[in-house]
Amino acid sequence: MRFSTIIDEAQRNVVSGTTRMGVGFLVVSALLAVLALADLLTIAGIQNTTERYVASGSATRGLVAAHSVDATACDALASIDTIQSSGAMVSSTALRFSAAPAVSVQTFAASPGFSAVLDITDPVPGGVWMEANLAATLHARVGDIMPTQLGVIQVGGIFAWPQDGRDQRLSFAIVIPRLPSEAFDECWITAWPINDANDILLRSTQLAMSSPGEIGQINTRLGTNYDAYAEFSMRLTRFTPLGALVVGLSVGYALSRLRRLEYASALHAGQTRSAQLLTCAFEALTWSAPSALLLIVIIWAVTAAFSIGETNAVLGIVGRVPLIGAAASILGAMIGCAQVRERNFFRMFKNR
């Protein structure tokens, strides 16, 4: 049988409804969508946990070495790929605002890189960085000029420092950016993923090693070593591709077995086994391929809309589910077709 004849036969079966294209498309799409969504939600959950861990300060570590931290070297650590931000800090003179003279506000001097540690974007040059609760109390906004007992200051940035278990010295405090012309007391880095080598890098910023500084985590409430990679590698939904294989094989096989009398009749009429298998494969392709394409588009759209990791990377992981399911559907249909024997034609005809 010529290839064009096989295509025509498959097309007629699809158009006439014999293929049950709608049933195959709906069933396999629904089942594969459940599997893909489960994996996508699991990955999103791991990402949310990771973001919460980093945002809480759990991924921020600090070296405390009084008057021994090289602030320039500390700021330079942010240029390392595994370190997102770094900066040095030292205690400074307390401030009293004219708007609240009875309140003494703790202040710290910090190197320019410390603004990234505080997650301050585009700070106003020459301005101080004010904690959000203090700013709310003083009704201060970025750019405001405020008088103090030491003169006027400008609010150059506002940072959040919630009471969630992190080091509370910066709560209700002001950080004053200062060029690193002298030694500082502390060097902080925010690094993700966590790497033991980061502590070595922190110690490299200490000028005097006669008394090694102490290194600690800014917030230990969420644990000292969250391993997001292990969570991802051991997630239960990593087996969804196997589930897609089972779903595809089952649906394809079931739809093919429903037509075993038709297949036996075609063999009895002279259709070759190879032509029948190819026809079966093309018919399964007409509903499995659109299903896979639709699910891939949905996965891409959901991933992009909700910012679930790197879109292409997530699509490469979760997108295996519809692709494997579609391929397995074709294989299942061919297996069901291959099991039909011409010698059973009359028996099946009598029992129909």
KEKE-3310 file (N, C-alpha, C; in steps of 0.2 Angstrom, whole numbers, plus 5000, padded with zeros to 4 digits):
npx = (5004:5003:5011:5004:4991:4989:4989:4978:4968:4969:4965:4952:4946:4948:4940:4927:4925:4928:4940:4939:4944:4941:4938:4950:4958:4953:4953:4967:4972:4967:4971:4985:4987:4984:4995:5006:5002:5003:5017:5022:5016:5023:5036:5034:5031:5043:5051:5045:5047:5061:5063:5057:5066:5078:5073:5071:5083:5090:5099:5109:5125:5136:5152:5159:5171:5179:5184:5192:5188:5190:5182:5182:5186:5176:5165:5168:5166:5154:5155:5157:5151:5142:5138:5126:5125:5135:5142:5149:5149:5147:5145:5138:5136:5122:5106:5095:5079:5072:5058:5055:5061:5063:5066:5079:5088:5096:5111:5120:5135:5139:5146:5145:5141:5132:5119:5113:5113:5103:5093:5089:5085:5092:5097:5096:5109:5120:5111:5103:5099:5084:5075:5060:5049:5053:5053:5039:5034:5040:5034:5041:5048:5056:5069:5065:5070:5077:5078:5091:5099:5112:5112:5105:5098:5096:5083:5088:5084:5073:5072:5065:5064:5059:5052:5056:5064:5076:5093:5090:5096:5096:5083:5071:5081:5094:5104:5120:5127:5145:5161:5173:5185:5191:5194:5180:5167:5160:5156:5144:5136:5125:5121:5117:5115:5118:5135:5149:5161:5159:5161:5175:5178:5172:5181:5192:5191:5195:5206:5216:5222:5225:5215:5203:5188:5170:5158:5142:5124:5112:5098:5091:5079:5072:5080:5097:5103:5096:5092:5089:5091:5091:5078:5071:5077:5072:5059:5042:5034:5043:5042:5032:5034:5035:5022:5015:5019:5013:4999:4998:5001:4990:4978:4980:4981:4968:4959:4963:4960:4946:4943:4946:4938:4936:4950:4953:4945:4950:4962:4958:4953:4964:4973:4989:5000:5010:5005:4993:4998:5004:4994:4986:4995:4996:4983:4982:4991:4984:4976:4985:4996:4990:4986:4998:5004:4995:4996:5009:5010:5001:5008:5020:5014:5008:5020:5027:5018:5017:5030:5038:5052:5066:5059:5061:5069:5060:5050:5057:5058:5044:5038:5041:5031:5019:5025:5030:5019:5011:5019:5019:5005:5004:5012:5005:4993:4998:5002:4990:4984:4993:4991:4979:4972:4970:4963:4954:4944:4931:4925:4925:4916:4904:4902:4900)
npy = (4994:5011:5026:5038:5033:5027:5038:5045:5035:5036:5049:5049:5041:5049:5061:5055:5051:5039:5037:5043:5055:5066:5061:5055:5066:5074:5066:5062:5074:5080:5071:5072:5085:5086:5079:5087:5100:5097:5094:5107:5115:5110:5113:5127:5129:5125:5135:5147:5144:5145:5159:5165:5161:5167:5181:5183:5185:5174:5169:5177:5181:5186:5193:5197:5208:5218:5234:5229:5226:5226:5237:5240:5228:5220:5225:5222:5208:5206:5205:5192:5177:5168:5176:5188:5201:5212:5221:5232:5237:5248:5253:5269:5287:5291:5297:5312:5317:5333:5332:5322:5324:5317:5305:5293:5288:5274:5273:5267:5266:5263:5254:5258:5247:5241:5245:5236:5224:5228:5228:5240:5249:5260:5271:5288:5298:5303:5303:5296:5279:5273:5264:5255:5256:5266:5276:5277:5281:5294:5299:5300:5301:5295:5306:5317:5330:5331:5338:5336:5334:5335:5341:5344:5330:5320:5309:5295:5282:5269:5255:5238:5230:5218:5210:5196:5186:5189:5198:5211:5224:5233:5237:5250:5259:5270:5270:5276:5279:5278:5282:5269:5273:5269:5256:5244:5237:5225:5213:5209:5197:5192:5177:5165:5150:5142:5141:5133:5139:5152:5157:5157:5167:5178:5179:5183:5197:5202:5212:5211:5197:5191:5190:5180:5184:5182:5172:5173:5169:5180:5177:5164:5158:5150:5140:5133:5129:5127:5117:5119:5113:5099:5097:5099:5089:5078:5079:5073:5073:5071:5060:5061:5061:5047:5044:5050:5042:5030:5035:5039:5027:5019:5026:5027:5013:5008:5015:5010:4996:4996:4996:4984:4974:4981:4982:4969:4965:4973:4967:4955:4959:4961:4971:4976:4972:4981:4993:4995:4997:5009:5017:5017:5024:5037:5041:5041:5051:5063:5067:5066:5074:5088:5089:5088:5100:5110:5109:5112:5125:5130:5127:5135:5148:5149:5148:5159:5169:5168:5169:5158:5152:5151:5153:5145:5134:5128:5125:5115:5105:5102:5102:5089:5081:5082:5079:5066:5059:5061:5054:5041:5039:5036:5025:5016:5015:5009:4997:4991:4989:4980:4969:4963:4950:4942:4929:4929:4936:4932:4926:4938:4945:4938:4939:4952)
npz = (5000:4996:5002:5002:5001:5013:5021:5016:5020:5034:5036:5031:5041:5052:5049:5048:5061:5066:5072:5084:5088:5096:5109:5112:5112:5123:5134:5136:5136:5148:5158:5157:5159:5173:5178:5174:5179:5193:5195:5191:5201:5212:5209:5209:5223:5229:5224:5230:5243:5243:5240:5250:5260:5257:5257:5270:5276:5279:5270:5272:5278:5291:5295:5310:5316:5325:5321:5310:5297:5280:5270:5257:5251:5255:5249:5236:5235:5230:5217:5214:5207:5214:5225:5229:5234:5244:5258:5270:5288:5302:5319:5323:5328:5338:5332:5334:5330:5325:5324:5333:5346:5358:5356:5353:5339:5333:5324:5309:5300:5284:5270:5252:5245:5254:5252:5243:5250:5259:5250:5243:5230:5218:5227:5233:5230:5242:5252:5267:5273:5278:5290:5287:5297:5305:5296:5293:5306:5307:5296:5284:5268:5253:5248:5256:5266:5282:5298:5311:5327:5323:5312:5295:5286:5272:5266:5258:5254:5258:5268:5272:5287:5295:5310:5311:5316:5312:5314:5325:5326:5316:5315:5316:5313:5306:5292:5287:5272:5268:5262:5261:5270:5281:5293:5295:5306:5303:5290:5278:5268:5255:5249:5237:5229:5245:5250:5257:5255:5255:5268:5269:5260:5266:5277:5271:5270:5282:5290:5301:5307:5319:5329:5326:5317:5321:5312:5307:5304:5298:5301:5308:5310:5300:5298:5296:5284:5271:5258:5243:5230:5234:5238:5226:5218:5225:5224:5224:5213:5203:5196:5187:5172:5170:5174:5164:5153:5156:5156:5142:5135:5140:5136:5122:5119:5124:5115:5103:5105:5105:5092:5087:5080:5068:5063:5062:5052:5041:5039:5035:5023:5016:5019:5023:5037:5041:5034:5041:5054:5052:5048:5060:5068:5063:5064:5078:5080:5076:5087:5098:5096:5095:5108:5115:5111:5115:5129:5131:5127:5137:5149:5147:5147:5160:5167:5163:5167:5181:5185:5187:5191:5179:5163:5152:5157:5166:5157:5150:5159:5164:5152:5147:5151:5143:5130:5131:5135:5123:5113:5119:5118:5104:5103:5111:5104:5093:5098:5103:5091:5085:5091:5086:5078:5062:5061:5071:5067:5063:5074:5083:5075:5077:5090:5092)
capx = (5000:5007:5011:4998:4985:4989:4987:4971:4964:4969:4961:4945:4944:4947:4934:4921:4924:4930:4946:4937:4949:4939:4938:4957:4961:4950:4955:4974:4974:4965:4976:4992:4987:4984:5002:5010:5001:5006:5024:5022:5014:5028:5042:5033:5032:5050:5054:5042:5051:5068:5063:5055:5072:5082:5071:5071:5089:5093:5104:5114:5129:5140:5158:5160:5178:5179:5189:5196:5185:5192:5176:5183:5186:5169:5160:5171:5164:5147:5157:5158:5145:5138:5136:5122:5126:5139:5143:5152:5145:5150:5140:5139:5133:5114:5103:5088:5076:5068:5051:5054:5068:5064:5068:5086:5088:5102:5113:5126:5139:5140:5149:5140:5138:5127:5112:5111:5111:5096:5088:5087:5086:5093:5097:5098:5116:5121:5105:5104:5094:5080:5071:5053:5045:5055:5051:5032:5033:5042:5031:5047:5048:5063:5070:5063:5075:5075:5083:5093:5104:5119:5111:5100:5099:5091:5081:5090:5081:5069:5072:5061:5068:5053:5054:5055:5069:5083:5096:5086:5099:5094:5076:5070:5088:5097:5111:5122:5133:5151:5166:5177:5192:5194:5191:5173:5167:5156:5155:5139:5135:5119:5124:5113:5114:5123:5141:5153:5167:5158:5164:5182:5178:5171:5187:5197:5190:5197:5213:5220:5220:5227:5209:5198:5181:5165:5154:5135:5118:5108:5092:5092:5073:5070:5086:5104:5105:5090:5095:5083:5092:5089:5071:5069:5079:5069:5051:5038:5032:5049:5040:5027:5035:5033:5015:5013:5020:5007:4993:4998:5000:4984:4973:4981:4979:4961:4955:4964:4956:4939:4942:4949:4934:4938:4956:4953:4941:4954:4967:4954:4951:4970:4977:4995:5001:5013:5001:4988:5001:5006:4987:4985:5000:4994:4977:4984:4995:4980:4974:4990:5000:4987:4985:5004:5005:4991:4998:5015:5008:4998:5014:5024:5010:5008:5026:5029:5013:5018:5037:5040:5059:5067:5053:5064:5071:5054:5047:5061:5056:5037:5036:5042:5025:5014:5028:5031:5012:5009:5023:5016:4999:5005:5015:5000:4988:5001:5002:4984:4983:4997:4988:4973:4974:4964:4960:4949:4939:4924:4923:4923:4910:4899:4902:4900)
capy = (5000:5017:5030:5042:5029:5026:5045:5046:5031:5039:5056:5047:5039:5055:5065:5051:5050:5032:5038:5045:5060:5071:5057:5054:5073:5076:5061:5062:5081:5081:5067:5075:5092:5085:5078:5093:5105:5094:5096:5114:5118:5108:5118:5134:5129:5125:5142:5151:5143:5148:5166:5167:5160:5172:5187:5183:5186:5167:5168:5183:5179:5192:5193:5202:5208:5225:5238:5225:5224:5230:5238:5240:5221:5217:5227:5218:5201:5205:5203:5184:5174:5165:5181:5193:5207:5212:5227:5233:5241:5249:5257:5276:5291:5291:5304:5314:5321:5338:5330:5318:5325:5313:5298:5293:5283:5271:5274:5264:5269:5257:5255:5259:5240:5238:5246:5230:5220:5230:5228:5247:5250:5267:5276:5295:5300:5307:5302:5291:5274:5273:5258:5257:5257:5273:5281:5278:5285:5301:5301:5302:5298:5296:5313:5322:5333:5331:5341:5332:5338:5335:5345:5341:5324:5318:5302:5292:5276:5266:5247:5234:5225:5215:5206:5189:5182:5192:5202:5217:5230:5238:5238:5257:5262:5273:5268:5281:5277:5281:5279:5265:5276:5266:5249:5243:5231:5219:5212:5205:5195:5188:5172:5159:5145:5142:5138:5134:5143:5159:5159:5159:5174:5183:5180:5187:5204:5204:5215:5209:5190:5189:5188:5179:5187:5177:5172:5170:5170:5185:5175:5157:5155:5146:5134:5136:5126:5125:5114:5119:5108:5093:5098:5099:5083:5072:5080:5067:5074:5070:5054:5063:5058:5040:5044:5052:5036:5026:5038:5039:5020:5017:5029:5025:5006:5008:5017:5005:4990:4997:4995:4978:4971:4985:4981:4962:4965:4976:4962:4950:4961:4961:4976:4973:4973:4987:4998:4996:5000:5016:5021:5018:5029:5043:5043:5043:5058:5068:5069:5067:5080:5094:5089:5090:5107:5114:5109:5115:5132:5132:5127:5141:5154:5149:5149:5166:5174:5168:5170:5152:5151:5152:5150:5139:5129:5125:5122:5109:5100:5100:5100:5082:5077:5081:5076:5059:5057:5060:5048:5035:5037:5033:5018:5012:5013:5004:4990:4988:4987:4975:4963:4960:4944:4941:4923:4931:4941:4929:4926:4944:4947:4934:4942:4960)
capz = (5000:4995:5008:5001:5002:5021:5024:5014:5024:5041:5035:5031:5048:5057:5047:5049:5068:5068:5076:5091:5090:5102:5115:5114:5114:5129:5140:5137:5138:5155:5163:5157:5162:5180:5180:5173:5184:5199:5195:5191:5207:5216:5208:5212:5230:5231:5223:5235:5249:5242:5240:5257:5264:5255:5259:5277:5278:5281:5266:5273:5283:5293:5299:5315:5318:5327:5318:5306:5291:5274:5267:5250:5249:5257:5243:5230:5235:5226:5210:5213:5204:5219:5230:5226:5237:5250:5261:5277:5292:5308:5323:5323:5333:5338:5330:5337:5325:5328:5324:5339:5350:5364:5353:5350:5334:5332:5317:5307:5294:5279:5263:5247:5243:5259:5250:5240:5256:5262:5245:5241:5223:5216:5232:5232:5232:5248:5257:5272:5272:5284:5291:5285:5302:5307:5291:5294:5312:5305:5290:5279:5261:5249:5245:5261:5270:5289:5303:5317:5331:5320:5305:5291:5282:5267:5265:5251:5253:5264:5268:5276:5292:5299:5316:5309:5319:5310:5319:5325:5327:5310:5316:5318:5313:5300:5290:5283:5268:5269:5258:5265:5271:5287:5294:5298:5311:5300:5282:5276:5261:5253:5244:5236:5234:5250:5249:5263:5253:5256:5274:5268:5257:5271:5282:5267:5271:5289:5290:5306:5308:5326:5333:5320:5319:5321:5307:5309:5300:5301:5303:5309:5311:5295:5297:5294:5278:5267:5252:5238:5225:5236:5238:5219:5216:5228:5224:5222:5206:5198:5192:5182:5165:5170:5174:5157:5149:5158:5153:5135:5133:5142:5132:5115:5119:5125:5109:5098:5106:5104:5085:5085:5074:5062:5061:5060:5045:5036:5038:5031:5017:5012:5022:5026:5044:5041:5032:5047:5060:5050:5049:5067:5071:5060:5068:5085:5080:5075:5093:5103:5095:5097:5115:5118:5109:5119:5136:5131:5127:5144:5154:5146:5149:5167:5170:5162:5170:5188:5186:5191:5189:5172:5159:5147:5161:5169:5152:5148:5164:5165:5146:5145:5152:5137:5125:5133:5134:5116:5110:5122:5115:5098:5104:5114:5099:5088:5102:5103:5084:5083:5095:5083:5073:5057:5063:5076:5064:5063:5081:5085:5072:5080:5097:5092)
cpx = (5004:5006:5005:4991:4984:4986:4980:4966:4963:4965:4954:4942:4943:4941:4927:4920:4926:4936:4945:4942:4947:4940:4946:4960:4959:4953:4963:4976:4972:4970:4983:4992:4987:4991:5006:5009:5003:5013:5026:5021:5020:5034:5040:5033:5039:5053:5051:5046:5058:5068:5061:5062:5077:5080:5071:5078:5093:5099:5110:5118:5134:5146:5159:5167:5179:5185:5194:5194:5187:5185:5176:5183:5180:5165:5162:5168:5157:5149:5158:5151:5140:5136:5132:5123:5131:5141:5146:5148:5148:5145:5143:5135:5125:5112:5096:5085:5072:5061:5050:5060:5069:5066:5075:5086:5095:5104:5119:5129:5140:5143:5144:5137:5132:5120:5109:5109:5104:5091:5085:5090:5087:5092:5099:5105:5116:5116:5107:5098:5090:5075:5064:5048:5046:5052:5043:5031:5035:5038:5036:5046:5055:5063:5068:5070:5073:5080:5084:5097:5111:5118:5106:5102:5094:5089:5083:5087:5078:5070:5068:5066:5063:5056:5052:5060:5076:5086:5092:5089:5097:5086:5075:5077:5089:5104:5114:5128:5139:5156:5171:5184:5195:5191:5184:5173:5164:5156:5149:5138:5128:5121:5119:5114:5120:5129:5146:5159:5166:5161:5172:5183:5177:5177:5192:5197:5193:5205:5218:5218:5222:5221:5204:5191:5176:5160:5147:5130:5114:5101:5092:5085:5071:5076:5092:5106:5100:5093:5089:5084:5090:5081:5068:5071:5075:5061:5048:5036:5037:5047:5034:5028:5034:5025:5012:5014:5015:5001:4993:4997:4993:4978:4974:4979:4972:4957:4957:4960:4949:4938:4945:4945:4936:4945:4957:4950:4946:4959:4964:4953:4958:4975:4983:4996:5004:5009:4996:4991:5003:4999:4985:4989:4998:4988:4978:4987:4990:4977:4979:4994:4997:4987:4992:5006:5001:4994:5005:5014:5005:5004:5018:5020:5010:5014:5028:5025:5015:5025:5039:5047:5060:5062:5056:5066:5065:5050:5050:5059:5049:5035:5037:5035:5021:5018:5029:5024:5009:5013:5020:5009:4999:5007:5009:4995:4991:5001:4996:4982:4987:4994:4982:4976:4968:4960:4954:4943:4932:4921:4921:4917:4904:4897:4901:4893)
cpy = (5006:5021:5035:5039:5028:5033:5046:5042:5034:5045:5054:5045:5044:5059:5061:5050:5043:5032:5040:5050:5064:5067:5057:5061:5075:5072:5062:5069:5082:5077:5070:5081:5091:5084:5084:5099:5103:5096:5103:5117:5116:5112:5125:5134:5129:5132:5147:5150:5146:5155:5168:5166:5165:5179:5188:5185:5179:5166:5173:5181:5185:5190:5198:5202:5216:5228:5234:5223:5229:5231:5238:5232:5218:5219:5223:5211:5200:5204:5195:5181:5172:5170:5187:5200:5207:5220:5227:5238:5242:5254:5265:5280:5291:5297:5305:5318:5327:5337:5326:5318:5320:5306:5298:5287:5280:5271:5269:5267:5262:5259:5255:5252:5238:5240:5240:5225:5221:5230:5235:5248:5258:5272:5283:5296:5305:5307:5296:5285:5273:5267:5260:5259:5264:5278:5282:5282:5292:5304:5304:5298:5299:5303:5318:5324:5334:5334:5337:5337:5339:5339:5341:5335:5323:5311:5299:5286:5273:5258:5244:5230:5223:5211:5199:5184:5184:5196:5209:5224:5235:5240:5245:5260:5266:5271:5273:5279:5281:5278:5275:5267:5273:5259:5249:5238:5225:5219:5207:5203:5191:5184:5167:5157:5145:5138:5139:5138:5150:5162:5161:5166:5179:5184:5183:5194:5207:5206:5212:5202:5187:5187:5186:5181:5181:5178:5169:5172:5175:5183:5167:5153:5150:5140:5137:5134:5123:5123:5114:5114:5101:5092:5096:5092:5077:5074:5074:5067:5073:5064:5055:5061:5051:5039:5046:5046:5031:5028:5037:5032:5017:5019:5027:5017:5005:5010:5013:4999:4990:4996:4989:4974:4975:4983:4974:4961:4968:4971:4957:4952:4962:4967:4973:4975:4980:4993:5000:4999:5008:5020:5022:5023:5036:5046:5045:5050:5064:5071:5070:5073:5087:5095:5091:5098:5112:5115:5112:5123:5135:5132:5133:5147:5155:5151:5156:5171:5174:5168:5164:5150:5153:5149:5144:5133:5125:5121:5115:5104:5098:5099:5093:5078:5076:5078:5068:5056:5056:5055:5042:5033:5034:5026:5014:5010:5008:4997:4987:4986:4981:4968:4960:4955:4943:4934:4924:4935:4938:4928:4932:4947:4944:4937:4949:4962)
cpz = (5000:5001:5008:5002:5010:5024:5022:5019:5032:5041:5035:5038:5053:5055:5049:5056:5070:5072:5083:5093:5096:5108:5117:5116:5121:5135:5141:5139:5146:5160:5163:5160:5170:5182:5179:5178:5191:5200:5195:5197:5213:5215:5210:5219:5232:5230:5228:5241:5249:5243:5247:5262:5263:5258:5266:5280:5280:5276:5266:5279:5285:5296:5303:5317:5319:5324:5313:5300:5285:5270:5260:5247:5250:5251:5237:5230:5231:5219:5208:5211:5209:5225:5226:5228:5243:5252:5268:5281:5299:5312:5322:5328:5332:5336:5334:5332:5328:5328:5330:5343:5356:5362:5350:5345:5333:5325:5316:5301:5290:5273:5258:5245:5248:5257:5246:5245:5259:5256:5243:5234:5221:5222:5230:5234:5237:5253:5262:5270:5279:5284:5290:5291:5305:5302:5292:5300:5311:5299:5284:5273:5258:5246:5250:5265:5278:5294:5309:5321:5328:5313:5301:5287:5277:5267:5258:5250:5259:5263:5273:5281:5297:5305:5315:5311:5317:5315:5319:5326:5321:5310:5319:5318:5307:5299:5285:5279:5268:5265:5263:5266:5277:5288:5297:5303:5308:5292:5281:5269:5260:5248:5243:5229:5239:5249:5255:5261:5254:5263:5273:5264:5262:5276:5278:5268:5278:5288:5295:5308:5315:5330:5328:5322:5319:5315:5309:5304:5303:5303:5303:5310:5306:5293:5295:5287:5274:5260:5246:5232:5227:5236:5231:5217:5219:5228:5222:5215:5201:5193:5187:5175:5165:5170:5167:5152:5150:5155:5146:5132:5134:5137:5125:5114:5119:5118:5104:5099:5105:5096:5083:5080:5068:5059:5059:5053:5040:5034:5034:5024:5013:5014:5025:5034:5045:5040:5038:5053:5058:5051:5056:5070:5069:5063:5075:5086:5080:5082:5099:5102:5097:5105:5118:5117:5113:5126:5136:5131:5134:5149:5153:5148:5156:5170:5169:5166:5178:5190:5190:5188:5182:5167:5155:5151:5164:5163:5149:5153:5164:5158:5143:5146:5146:5131:5125:5132:5127:5112:5113:5119:5108:5098:5107:5109:5094:5092:5102:5096:5082:5086:5091:5078:5068:5058:5068:5073:5065:5070:5084:5082:5075:5087:5098:5096)
residu = (MET:ARG:PHE:SER:THR:ILE:ILE:ASP:GLU:ALA:GLN:ARG:ASN:VAL:VAL:SER:GLY:THR:THR:ARG:MET:GLY:VAL:GLY:PHE:LEU:VAL:VAL:SER:ALA:LEU:LEU:ALA:VAL:LEU:ALA:LEU:ALA:ASP:LEU:LEU:THR:ILE:ALA:GLY:ILE:GLN:ASN:THR:THR:GLU:ARG:TYR:VAL:ALA:SER:GLY:SER:ALA:THR:ARG:GLY:LEU:VAL:ALA:ALA:HIS:SER:VAL:ASP:ALA:THR:ALA:CYS:ASP:ALA:LEU:ALA:SER:ILE:ASP:THR:ILE:GLN:SER:SER:GLY:ALA:MET:VAL:SER:SER:THR:ALA:LEU:ARG:PHE:SER:ALA:ALA:PRO:ALA:VAL:SER:VAL:GLN:THR:PHE:ALA:ALA:SER:PRO:GLY:PHE:SER:ALA:VAL:LEU:ASP:ILE:THR:ASP:PRO:VAL:PRO:GLY:GLY:VAL:TRP:MET:GLU:ALA:ASN:LEU:ALA:ALA:THR:LEU:HIS:ALA:ARG:VAL:GLY:ASP:ILE:MET:PRO:THR:GLN:LEU:GLY:VAL:ILE:GLN:VAL:GLY:GLY:ILE:PHE:ALA:TRP:PRO:GLN:ASP:GLY:ARG:ASP:GLN:ARG:LEU:SER:PHE:ALA:ILE:VAL:ILE:PRO:ARG:LEU:PRO:SER:GLU:ALA:PHE:ASP:GLU:CYS:TRP:ILE:THR:ALA:TRP:PRO:ILE:ASN:ASP:ALA:ASN:ASP:ILE:LEU:LEU:ARG:SER:THR:GLN:LEU:ALA:MET:SER:SER:PRO:GLY:GLU:ILE:GLY:GLN:ILE:ASN:THR:ARG:LEU:GLY:THR:ASN:TYR:ASP:ALA:TYR:ALA:GLU:PHE:SER:MET:ARG:LEU:THR:ARG:PHE:THR:PRO:LEU:GLY:ALA:LEU:VAL:VAL:GLY:LEU:SER:VAL:GLY:TYR:ALA:LEU:SER:ARG:LEU:ARG:ARG:LEU:GLU:TYR:ALA:SER:ALA:LEU:HIS:ALA:GLY:GLN:THR:ARG:SER:ALA:GLN:LEU:LEU:THR:CYS:ALA:PHE:GLU:ALA:LEU:THR:TRP:SER:ALA:PRO:SER:ALA:LEU:LEU:LEU:ILE:VAL:ILE:ILE:TRP:ALA:VAL:THR:ALA:ALA:PHE:SER:ILE:GLY:GLU:THR:ASN:ALA:VAL:LEU:GLY:ILE:VAL:GLY:ARG:VAL:PRO:LEU:ILE:GLY:ALA:ALA:ALA:SER:ILE:LEU:GLY:ALA:MET:ILE:GLY:CYS:ALA:GLN:VAL:ARG:GLU:ARG:ASN:PHE:PHE:ARG:MET:PHE:LYS:ASN:ARG)
# end
